[in-house]
Structures are given as structure tokens and as C-alpha cells.
Amino acid sequence: MSSVHVIVVDKRSDFRWPDPGARVVTAEEYVSERADARSRQRKVINLCRSYDYLSMGYYCSLLAEARGDRVTPSVETILELQQKAPDSPKLAGLGRLIAGLDEVPRSVNALRFHVFFGHIEDPDLAELARRSFELFRCPLLEIALERLEGSSGWKIAELVPLDPRDVDPARDAVFLQALERFTRRAWRPALVQNAPRMDLAILHDPKDPLPPSSAATLQNFIRVGRSMEIAVELIERKDFSRLTQFDALLIRETTAVDHHTFKFAKRAAAEGMPVLDDPQSILRCTNKAYLAELLQGSGVATPRTRLVSRRTLAKLEDVMAYPVVLKVPDGSFSRNVKKAESWKQFQQIALAMFKESEIILAQEFMYTDFDWRVGILAGEPLFVARYFMTRDHWQILKHGADGQHEEGRVEAVAIEDTPAEVLDAAVRSARLVGDGFYGVDLKQNASGVYVIEINDNPNVDAGMEDAVLGDALYRKLLGHLLRQFEAPHAAAQAITLAAASDRVLRKTGTD
């Protein structure tokens, strides 16, 4: 079941535009509806005339949050806008985005702009409008500007919530376009279509030279999603303000904690949206120091690993056997992974790495012709592949000084053809991190199976990881998100049905 968009207004006449599907309700109707009438998650757009404390508009957002609906604006946003602090850090940040006003006569000291869901027609003010909605999440907003004294510059004086009556009829098309972009639904009766079961956003970077999924693979997600009644849309970093339009998020971009991917994951999780990768998995998997401690402390076999700081570096001269692999904890795709053949080389590499991180990893070198990669979803194996080392190199990826890279061959393997000890080690280690989607890298030699690392954003590429399962791999990933999205609503519906049945039984017994 797809989430439903509901617009709440004080009076039906406040919303003068078409209302296909009876998606506009009054505040009185919304506040007074019975719990057993609600069986689907809703995205509520609160367009009441006032958001004042304890007003009907305030209560609509408050009750929406209590009911598990995703509401815009939230109570937190309402309270923030009521503070009207002109010197707040958020307003100061927005002020730096003011542009395109150089031609305004010096006699004009104040200006006001109306922004609909972060959208405005003026391209010079588009970034300011987008960012204002990203920060304050108020559907209809008036941005008041004041000229800085003795300057040609401007500052934001205040942000004022608006209601539908404030929309100039001349800008109806702009309003409807912004509403349709936000809801991803048509608000014109002739264009109404059956709603999908789920709206999924896939975050990607089309300019990434080493993406976890190629453009062709992303099209596979879209195609398979369509067959599952899931609407899939590719989004990028610039679409952060649109994230809550969707029901779930799949990140197909290399993740990092100090990166917009982590920001997207945190926002999705805070909104109650199913997300792969979840923030906790990103936090844990993107730091090899954390993983080394987690795996060793849990008895998982790994190459011998030491955490090294500037202070402890000198103590390792006669401790490590060579060659030794040195790693910056938050590297990815074999970046910041070096091999030292001697103590002298160890010191040189370590000192260079200390410029990026206070702690680095020194790990026992294990050469194998290939690494096992086991994809784990919700604690169970999803796919298996062999990643072969690049030609005349000791890694599966070889980075050149010119920025180019060379990749080793990838060979998909059926789960049933994978050694049991490899699967067991992968599953045990992934479950230590969480119940998301992981790629566990392992080495196997005569002495056993060793976990190298756990990736929170494993590669899924057409003709590689999906070579055995084909479309079934995409269906399992998408189905996982769909079940997470539908589960709370199915549970709520079951409780409602049980309560109704109980009432019928009690009434029957009385009769």
C-alpha cells in the first residue's frame, strides 16, 4: 500500500484548485477522525491558516506526529518559525544565498518573496528558496529581506508561514507545479493514476568514476521496481529537500560519515523511512578501526591487525612481519591502502597517513588470487562473487598516478556452490553490524577463512554480482524495503481488525 498525501486546510474553500481523489480535508475532519479509520501511512501537508501555539494548525501537526503520519511542517518547525530570531545561524546561512538583486533601486529597502515547497520562478533566488525549505520545511513561506545599512547587500529579516489564500492567482501554475513535484502526484483530475505501493528514491552520483552501481544497473532497479508496483526515481545530492516526498531510500553512492550520503541516511531514518544504508551501518562500516575492534572482540577470524598512532609507531619496529598492509580507517575502493615491504617504508607510509587520520591500521598481509565477496541482506546471504586481483598487482583495484584505475575480474558464484565456512563467517560478521545490506570481504587459504572488512554499500552491478540471480537480486533488495515500509501499516490494520472483531464478539455475546 502506498502512502497517501493529505492536505489539511481550515476551510475547503481555502484550497481553490482541483482535488482529485478527495485528498483535501478540513482541520476539524482531520483532528476528529477515529483511529480505526486509519489503516495507511499518510503524508500530511498542513496548510492551515495559523500555526500559532495551540491553534488548530498546531494541533494538526501535533496529532499527525502522534498518529505516525509524516507531516509538513513538523511541530519542531512550527515552534522554530514562531521564534522569529533574525540573528539565528540558519537565517544567517540563508542570507549568504541572496543573489540577483543588484538592479534593485537603492531607494528600496525591503522586499518580500513567496516560496512554494522550496520553489520560486526567479533562477537567481532558486537556491535561496530551495535551502529555505530544506531548513524550515514550511510548505508556503514568505521570505522578507532588508537592505543592509550603508550597503548594497541584503539580509533575511524574517520567514513568515503563508496559507493557500496568500497564493496569487497569477501564480497558480507555479503553486501546482511545486505541489506536484513535492507529492509526486498529479493535482489535475485528468491525470490521476493508480498510486504505486511505494515511492523509492535511489541516491546516486552520475559523475562518480567508481559508483557502487552503474547507470545500466540503476535502470534495472527502475525496471524491476515497476514490475513490483514500486515507483523508483533517481535522485542526487541537490535533491535533499525533496527526500521526504518518498517512502524509502536506497543509497547507491559511496558513503562516508562526513558526507551528504550520511546526511540523507539520517534524515530518512528520522522520518521513519526504510533506508539502505542506515546511518548506524554507515557509521560502523566506513571506519576500519571500529570494524577491527568489533570483529576481533567477537572472535571472528581476521588478519592480525594493530591500531597505530604517532606515539605507538616506534614500538612496532620489531613486532610486525613484512610485508604489512597499512590503511587509513575511512578509505574506500582500495584508496588509502598501501603495502610496506620494510620498516623504513612502513614509517614513510604511516607518517603520510597520519596527516589524514590520528589512527591508522597495520594489518598482516595475506595474498590470495581472489577475495570472496558475500552480499548479506537482513542477516542472510543474498549473492556471492569472487573478486580477482588485478594483473601484476596485489589488490582487486589498482589506482594509477594519473587518476585512472584498473579493476580485476568479477565472477558470480551460486550460494549453494560457496564453501560453508565462507558463508558462515560472512553471516556471523555482518550480523554484528546490523540487519541491513552489507558486502563482506573474505580471504581463504590453507589456514582458514578470514574476514577482511564489511562494506555498508556493496557493489551491485549488471552482469557481475547479479550474474547468477538476475532480476531476483533486485526483487529481493526492493522487496526488503517494501516489506519494511508496509509492515507498520499492516500491523496497525491487523490491530484495528482485531479490535473490530472483538467488538462484534462482545456484541454477539450480549445479544
C-alpha positions as CSV (number, residue, x, y, z in Angstrom):
1,M,0.0,0.0,0.0
2,S,1.4,3.4,-0.9
3,S,1.4,6.3,1.5
4,V,-1.4,8.8,0.8
5,H,-0.9,12.5,0.6
6,V,-3.5,14.5,2.5
7,I,-3.8,18.3,2.5
8,V,-5.3,19.8,5.7
9,V,-7.0,23.3,5.5
10,D,-9.2,25.3,7.8
11,K,-12.0,25.6,5.2
12,R,-12.4,23.6,1.9
13,S,-12.7,26.9,0.1
14,D,-9.1,27.8,1.1
15,F,-7.9,25.2,-1.5
16,R,-9.3,26.6,-4.7
17,W,-7.6,24.1,-7.0
18,P,-8.7,20.7,-8.3
19,D,-8.9,17.9,-5.7
20,P,-8.6,14.5,-7.4
21,G,-9.2,11.6,-5.1
22,A,-10.7,13.7,-2.2
23,R,-7.2,14.4,-0.8
24,V,-8.1,17.7,0.8
25,V,-9.7,17.6,4.3
26,T,-10.6,20.2,6.8
27,A,-8.7,20.5,10.1
28,E,-11.8,19.6,12.0
29,E,-12.2,16.4,10.0
30,Y,-8.5,15.5,10.4
31,V,-8.5,16.2,14.2
32,S,-11.7,14.3,14.9
33,E,-11.2,11.2,12.7
34,R,-11.3,7.9,14.5
35,A,-8.2,5.7,15.0
36,D,-9.9,2.6,13.4
37,A,-10.4,4.6,10.2
38,R,-6.7,4.9,9.6
39,S,-5.0,1.9,8.0
40,R,-2.4,3.5,5.8
41,Q,0.6,5.7,6.4
42,R,-0.1,9.3,5.2
43,K,2.0,12.3,4.3
44,V,0.2,15.3,5.7
45,I,0.6,18.8,4.3
46,N,-0.7,21.2,6.9
47,L,-1.9,24.3,5.1
48,C,-3.9,25.7,8.0
49,R,-4.3,29.5,8.3
50,S,-2.4,29.7,11.5
51,Y,0.3,27.6,13.2
52,D,0.2,29.6,16.5
53,Y,0.7,27.6,19.6
54,L,-2.4,25.5,20.5
55,S,-4.2,26.7,17.3
56,M,-6.0,24.2,15.1
57,G,-3.0,24.3,12.7
58,Y,-0.6,23.5,15.6
59,Y,-2.8,20.6,16.7
60,C,-3.0,19.1,13.2
61,S,0.8,18.8,13.1
62,L,1.0,17.6,16.7
63,L,-1.6,14.9,16.2
64,A,-0.1,13.9,12.8
65,E,3.1,13.1,14.6
66,A,1.3,11.2,17.3
67,R,-0.5,9.1,14.7
68,G,2.7,8.2,12.8
69,D,1.8,10.4,9.8
70,R,4.7,12.3,8.2
71,V,3.7,15.9,8.4
72,T,5.0,19.1,6.9
73,P,5.6,21.4,8.7
74,S,6.5,19.5,11.9
75,V,5.8,20.8,15.3
76,E,9.5,21.5,15.7
77,T,9.5,23.6,12.5
78,I,6.3,25.5,13.7
79,L,8.0,26.4,17.0
80,E,11.2,27.4,15.3
81,L,9.3,29.8,12.9
82,Q,7.5,31.3,15.8
83,Q,10.8,32.4,17.5
84,K,11.4,34.8,14.7
85,A,15.0,35.2,15.6
86,P,16.6,37.4,12.9
87,D,20.1,36.6,14.1
88,S,19.7,32.8,14.1
89,P,22.5,30.8,12.5
90,K,20.1,29.3,10.0
91,L,18.9,32.7,8.8
92,A,22.5,33.9,8.6
93,G,23.3,30.9,6.4
94,L,20.3,31.6,4.2
95,G,21.4,35.3,3.9
96,R,24.5,34.2,2.1
97,L,22.4,32.8,-0.8
98,I,20.7,36.0,-1.6
99,A,21.5,36.9,-5.2
100,G,20.2,38.7,-8.3
101,L,19.2,41.9,-6.5
102,D,21.9,44.2,-7.8
103,E,19.5,46.0,-10.1
104,V,17.0,46.9,-7.2
105,P,17.0,50.7,-6.8
106,R,18.8,51.9,-3.7
107,S,15.6,53.6,-2.6
108,V,14.0,50.2,-2.0
109,N,15.0,48.9,1.4
110,A,12.7,45.9,1.8
111,L,11.5,43.0,-0.4
112,R,9.2,40.0,0.1
113,F,9.1,36.8,-1.9
114,H,6.6,33.9,-1.8
115,V,8.2,30.4,-2.0
116,F,6.1,27.2,-2.6
117,F,7.6,24.0,-1.3
118,G,11.1,25.5,-1.9
119,H,10.2,26.6,-5.4
120,I,10.3,30.1,-7.0
121,E,10.4,31.2,-10.6
122,D,13.4,33.5,-10.3
123,P,16.5,31.5,-11.1
124,D,18.7,33.9,-9.1
125,L,16.7,33.1,-6.0
126,A,16.2,29.4,-6.6
127,E,19.0,28.3,-4.3
128,L,17.7,30.5,-1.5
129,A,14.2,29.2,-2.0
130,R,15.3,25.6,-2.1
131,R,17.5,25.9,1.0
132,S,14.8,27.8,3.0
133,F,12.5,24.8,2.5
134,E,15.3,22.3,3.3
135,L,16.0,24.1,6.6
136,F,12.5,25.0,7.7
137,R,10.2,22.6,5.9
138,C,7.3,25.1,5.7
139,P,5.1,24.4,2.6
140,L,4.2,28.1,1.8
141,L,6.7,30.6,3.0
142,E,7.2,34.4,2.7
143,I,10.9,35.4,2.8
144,A,11.3,39.0,3.9
145,L,14.5,40.8,3.0
146,E,16.0,44.0,4.3
147,R,18.9,46.0,2.8
148,L,22.0,46.2,4.9
149,E,22.5,49.7,6.2
150,G,25.0,51.6,4.1
151,S,25.5,48.7,1.7
152,S,24.2,47.2,-1.5
153,G,23.8,43.8,0.3
154,W,20.7,42.3,1.8
155,K,19.8,40.2,4.9
156,I,16.8,38.0,5.8
157,A,14.6,39.8,8.2
158,E,12.1,37.1,8.8
159,L,10.3,34.0,7.5
160,V,6.5,34.1,7.6
161,P,4.3,31.0,7.0
162,L,1.6,31.5,4.5
163,D,-1.7,29.7,3.7
164,P,-3.4,28.9,0.4
165,R,-5.3,32.2,0.3
166,D,-2.0,34.0,0.0
167,V,-1.2,32.4,-3.3
168,D,-1.6,35.0,-6.1
169,P,-4.0,33.5,-8.7
170,A,-1.4,34.6,-11.3
171,R,1.0,32.1,-9.8
172,D,-1.5,29.2,-9.6
173,A,0.6,27.2,-12.2
174,V,3.7,27.7,-10.1
175,F,2.0,26.5,-7.0
176,L,0.5,23.4,-8.7
177,Q,3.9,22.6,-10.3
178,A,5.6,22.9,-6.9
179,L,2.9,20.8,-5.2
180,E,3.1,18.1,-7.8
181,R,6.9,18.0,-7.5
182,F,6.6,17.6,-3.8
183,T,3.9,15.0,-3.7
184,R,5.0,13.3,-6.9
185,R,1.2,13.1,-7.7
186,A,-0.9,15.0,-10.2
187,W,-3.4,17.5,-8.8
188,R,-5.3,17.7,-12.0
189,P,-8.2,15.3,-12.3
190,A,-7.5,14.2,-15.9
191,L,-4.0,13.0,-14.9
192,V,-4.9,10.8,-11.9
193,Q,-3.4,7.3,-12.0
194,N,-3.3,4.4,-9.6
195,A,-0.8,5.0,-6.8
196,P,2.2,2.7,-6.6
197,R,2.7,0.6,-3.5
198,M,5.8,2.6,-2.6
199,D,7.8,5.6,-3.8
200,L,11.5,4.8,-3.7
201,A,14.4,7.2,-4.1
202,I,17.8,5.9,-5.2
203,L,20.6,8.3,-4.3
204,H,23.4,8.2,-6.9
205,D,26.2,10.4,-8.3
206,P,26.3,10.2,-12.1
207,K,29.8,11.7,-12.1
208,D,31.4,9.1,-9.7
209,P,34.1,7.2,-11.6
210,L,33.7,4.2,-9.2
211,P,30.0,4.0,-8.3
212,P,28.6,1.0,-6.4
213,S,26.0,0.6,-9.2
214,S,26.4,1.5,-12.9
215,A,23.9,3.5,-14.8
216,A,22.7,0.3,-16.5
217,T,22.2,-1.3,-13.1
218,L,20.2,1.6,-11.8
219,Q,17.9,1.1,-14.8
220,N,17.4,-2.5,-13.7
221,F,16.2,-1.2,-10.3
222,I,13.7,1.1,-12.1
223,R,12.5,-1.7,-14.4
224,V,12.1,-4.4,-11.7
225,G,10.6,-1.8,-9.4
226,R,7.9,-1.0,-12.0
227,S,7.0,-4.7,-12.2
228,M,6.6,-4.7,-8.4
229,E,4.4,-1.6,-8.4
230,I,7.2,0.4,-6.9
231,A,7.9,3.9,-8.4
232,V,11.6,4.4,-8.5
233,E,13.3,7.8,-9.0
234,L,17.0,8.6,-9.2
235,I,17.9,11.5,-7.1
236,E,21.2,13.3,-6.4
237,R,22.8,15.4,-3.7
238,K,20.9,18.5,-4.8
239,D,17.6,16.8,-4.1
240,F,18.0,16.7,-0.3
241,S,15.0,19.0,0.2
242,R,12.8,16.5,-1.8
243,L,13.7,13.4,0.2
244,T,10.6,13.3,2.4
245,Q,8.5,13.1,-0.8
246,F,9.4,9.4,-0.9
247,D,8.6,6.4,1.2
248,A,12.0,4.7,1.2
249,L,15.7,5.4,0.3
250,L,18.3,3.2,-1.4
251,I,21.8,4.7,-1.4
252,R,23.8,3.7,-4.5
253,E,26.6,6.1,-3.9
254,T,29.8,5.6,-2.0
255,T,29.1,6.5,1.6
256,A,31.1,8.3,4.3
257,V,30.3,9.9,7.6
258,D,31.4,13.4,6.8
259,H,29.4,13.3,3.5
260,H,26.0,14.1,2.2
261,T,25.2,10.3,2.0
262,F,25.2,10.2,5.8
263,K,23.0,13.3,5.9
264,F,20.5,11.6,3.6
265,A,20.5,8.4,5.6
266,K,20.0,10.3,8.9
267,R,17.1,12.3,7.5
268,A,15.4,9.2,6.1
269,A,15.8,7.3,9.4
270,A,14.5,10.3,11.4
271,E,11.4,10.4,9.1
272,G,10.8,6.7,9.7
273,M,11.6,5.8,6.1
274,P,13.2,2.4,5.4
275,V,16.8,3.1,4.2
276,L,19.7,1.1,2.9
277,D,22.3,2.0,4.1
278,D,21.0,3.1,7.5
279,P,23.1,5.7,9.5
280,Q,24.3,3.2,12.1
281,S,25.7,0.8,9.4
282,I,27.4,3.7,7.6
283,L,29.0,4.8,10.9
284,R,30.2,1.4,11.7
285,C,31.3,0.1,8.3
286,T,33.1,3.1,7.0
287,N,35.7,3.0,9.8
288,K,38.1,0.1,9.6
289,A,39.3,0.8,13.1
290,Y,35.8,0.2,14.5
291,L,35.4,-3.0,12.4
292,A,38.8,-4.3,13.5
293,E,37.9,-4.0,17.2
294,L,34.3,-5.4,16.6
295,L,35.5,-8.4,14.7
296,Q,38.4,-9.3,16.9
297,G,36.4,-8.8,20.1
298,S,33.7,-11.1,18.8
299,G,36.1,-14.0,17.9
300,V,35.8,-13.6,14.1
301,A,39.0,-14.7,12.3
302,T,40.7,-11.7,10.7
303,P,44.3,-11.0,9.6
304,R,46.4,-9.8,12.6
305,T,45.7,-6.1,13.0
306,R,47.1,-3.3,15.1
307,L,45.9,0.2,15.6
308,V,48.8,2.6,15.2
309,S,49.2,6.2,16.4
310,R,52.2,8.5,16.2
311,R,53.1,7.6,19.8
312,T,52.9,3.9,19.3
313,L,54.6,3.8,15.9
314,A,58.2,3.4,17.2
315,K,57.2,0.3,19.3
316,L,56.3,-1.7,16.2
317,E,59.8,-1.8,14.6
318,D,60.5,-5.4,15.6
319,V,56.9,-6.6,16.0
320,M,55.4,-6.7,12.5
321,A,56.3,-9.3,9.9
322,Y,56.7,-7.9,6.3
323,P,55.1,-7.1,4.0
324,V,52.4,-5.2,6.0
325,V,49.3,-3.6,4.8
326,L,48.6,0.0,6.1
327,K,45.2,1.6,5.9
328,V,43.5,4.9,6.7
329,P,40.4,3.8,8.6
330,D,37.8,5.6,6.5
331,G,39.1,4.7,3.0
332,S,37.1,3.0,0.3
333,F,37.6,1.2,-3.0
334,S,41.2,0.4,-2.0
335,R,42.1,4.1,-1.7
336,N,44.5,4.9,1.2
337,V,45.6,1.2,1.4
338,K,49.3,0.7,1.0
339,K,51.8,-2.1,1.3
340,A,55.1,-1.7,3.2
341,E,57.9,-4.1,2.4
342,S,60.2,-2.9,5.2
343,W,60.3,-0.9,8.4
344,K,61.6,2.1,6.6
345,Q,58.8,2.0,4.1
346,F,56.3,1.4,7.0
347,Q,57.4,4.6,8.7
348,Q,57.2,6.7,5.5
349,I,53.7,5.5,4.6
350,A,52.5,5.8,8.2
351,L,53.7,9.4,8.6
352,A,51.9,10.4,5.4
353,M,48.7,8.7,6.6
354,F,48.9,10.4,9.9
355,K,48.2,13.7,8.1
356,E,44.7,12.3,7.4
357,S,43.9,10.3,10.5
358,E,45.3,10.2,14.1
359,I,45.0,6.4,14.0
360,I,45.8,4.0,11.1
361,L,45.7,0.2,10.8
362,A,48.6,-2.1,10.3
363,Q,47.4,-5.5,9.0
364,E,49.0,-8.8,8.3
365,F,49.4,-9.2,4.5
366,M,47.6,-12.2,3.0
367,Y,47.9,-12.8,-0.7
368,T,45.2,-14.8,-2.5
369,D,44.3,-14.9,-6.2
370,F,40.8,-13.6,-5.3
371,D,38.7,-12.3,-2.4
372,W,35.3,-13.7,-1.6
373,R,32.5,-11.1,-1.5
374,V,29.3,-12.3,0.2
375,G,26.3,-9.9,0.0
376,I,24.3,-10.1,3.1
377,L,20.7,-8.7,3.4
378,A,18.9,-8.8,6.7
379,G,21.3,-11.3,8.1
380,E,21.1,-13.8,5.2
381,P,23.3,-14.4,2.1
382,L,22.0,-12.6,-1.0
383,F,24.8,-13.1,-3.5
384,V,28.4,-14.4,-3.7
385,A,31.2,-13.3,-6.0
386,R,34.9,-13.8,-6.4
387,Y,36.8,-10.6,-6.9
388,F,40.1,-11.4,-8.6
389,M,43.3,-9.3,-8.2
390,T,44.3,-7.0,-11.0
391,R,47.1,-8.1,-13.3
392,D,50.5,-7.9,-11.6
393,H,49.0,-6.3,-8.5
394,W,48.0,-7.4,-5.0
395,Q,44.6,-5.7,-4.9
396,I,41.3,-6.0,-6.7
397,L,41.6,-2.3,-7.7
398,K,44.8,-0.7,-8.9
399,H,44.8,3.1,-8.8
400,G,47.2,4.9,-11.2
401,A,49.1,8.1,-10.5
402,D,47.1,9.7,-13.3
403,G,43.8,9.1,-11.5
404,Q,42.9,6.2,-13.7
405,H,42.1,2.8,-12.2
406,E,42.2,-0.9,-13.3
407,E,39.8,-3.5,-11.9
408,G,40.2,-7.2,-11.5
409,R,37.7,-9.7,-12.9
410,V,34.4,-10.4,-11.1
411,E,32.9,-13.9,-11.1
412,A,29.5,-14.5,-9.6
413,V,29.1,-17.8,-7.7
414,A,25.9,-19.6,-6.7
415,I,25.3,-19.5,-2.9
416,E,25.0,-23.3,-2.9
417,D,28.4,-23.6,-4.5
418,T,30.1,-21.4,-1.9
419,P,32.1,-23.1,0.8
420,A,30.0,-23.3,4.0
421,E,32.8,-21.8,6.1
422,V,32.9,-18.7,3.9
423,L,29.1,-18.2,4.2
424,D,29.2,-18.8,8.0
425,A,32.0,-16.3,8.6
426,A,30.2,-13.7,6.4
427,V,26.9,-14.1,8.1
428,R,28.3,-14.0,11.6
429,S,30.3,-10.9,11.0
430,A,27.5,-9.0,9.2
431,R,25.1,-9.7,12.0
432,L,27.5,-7.9,14.4
433,V,26.9,-4.7,12.4
434,G,23.2,-4.7,11.9
435,D,20.4,-6.1,9.7
436,G,20.9,-4.0,6.6
437,F,22.7,-4.7,3.3
438,Y,26.4,-5.5,3.5
439,G,29.2,-6.8,1.4
440,V,31.6,-9.0,3.5
441,D,35.1,-9.4,2.0
442,L,37.0,-12.6,3.0
443,K,40.2,-14.4,2.1
444,Q,40.5,-18.2,2.2
445,N,43.8,-20.0,2.4
446,A,45.2,-23.2,3.8
447,S,44.9,-22.0,7.4
448,G,41.2,-20.9,7.1
449,V,38.8,-18.2,6.3
450,Y,39.5,-14.6,7.3
451,V,37.2,-11.6,7.2
452,I,39.0,-8.6,5.7
453,E,36.2,-6.0,6.1
454,I,32.5,-5.3,5.9
455,N,31.1,-2.8,3.4
456,D,27.9,-1.0,4.1
457,N,27.4,0.0,0.4
458,P,28.4,-3.1,-1.6
459,N,28.6,-3.1,-5.3
460,V,25.7,-4.4,-7.3
461,D,26.4,-4.3,-11.0
462,A,24.7,-5.7,-14.0
463,G,26.5,-8.8,-15.4
464,M,28.6,-9.1,-12.2
465,E,27.0,-9.6,-8.8
466,D,23.7,-10.3,-10.4
467,A,25.0,-12.8,-12.9
468,V,23.6,-15.8,-11.0
469,L,20.3,-14.4,-9.6
470,G,19.5,-11.9,-12.4
471,D,16.3,-9.9,-11.7
472,A,15.7,-11.9,-8.5
473,L,18.6,-10.0,-6.8
474,Y,16.8,-6.6,-7.5
475,R,13.5,-8.1,-6.4
476,K,14.9,-9.2,-3.1
477,L,16.5,-5.8,-2.3
478,L,13.4,-3.9,-3.3
479,G,11.2,-6.4,-1.6
480,H,13.1,-5.9,1.7
481,L,12.4,-2.1,1.6
482,L,8.8,-2.7,0.6
483,R,8.2,-5.1,3.5
484,Q,9.8,-2.6,5.9
485,F,7.5,0.2,4.5
486,E,4.3,-1.8,4.6
487,A,4.9,-3.7,7.9
488,P,3.9,-1.0,10.4
489,H,0.7,-0.3,8.4
490,A,-0.2,-4.0,8.1
491,A,0.3,-4.3,11.8
492,A,-1.9,-1.3,12.5
493,Q,-4.5,-2.7,10.2
494,A,-4.4,-6.1,12.0
495,I,-4.8,-4.4,15.4
496,T,-7.8,-2.4,14.1
497,L,-9.4,-5.6,12.6
498,A,-8.8,-7.5,15.8
499,A,-10.4,-4.7,17.8
500,A,-13.4,-4.6,15.4
501,S,-13.8,-8.4,15.7
502,D,-13.6,-8.2,19.5
503,R,-16.4,-5.6,19.5
504,V,-18.5,-7.8,17.2
505,L,-18.0,-10.8,19.5
506,R,-18.8,-8.8,22.6
507,K,-22.0,-7.5,21.0
508,T,-23.0,-11.0,19.8
509,G,-22.4,-12.4,23.3
510,T,-24.6,-9.6,24.7
511,D,-27.4,-10.3,22.2
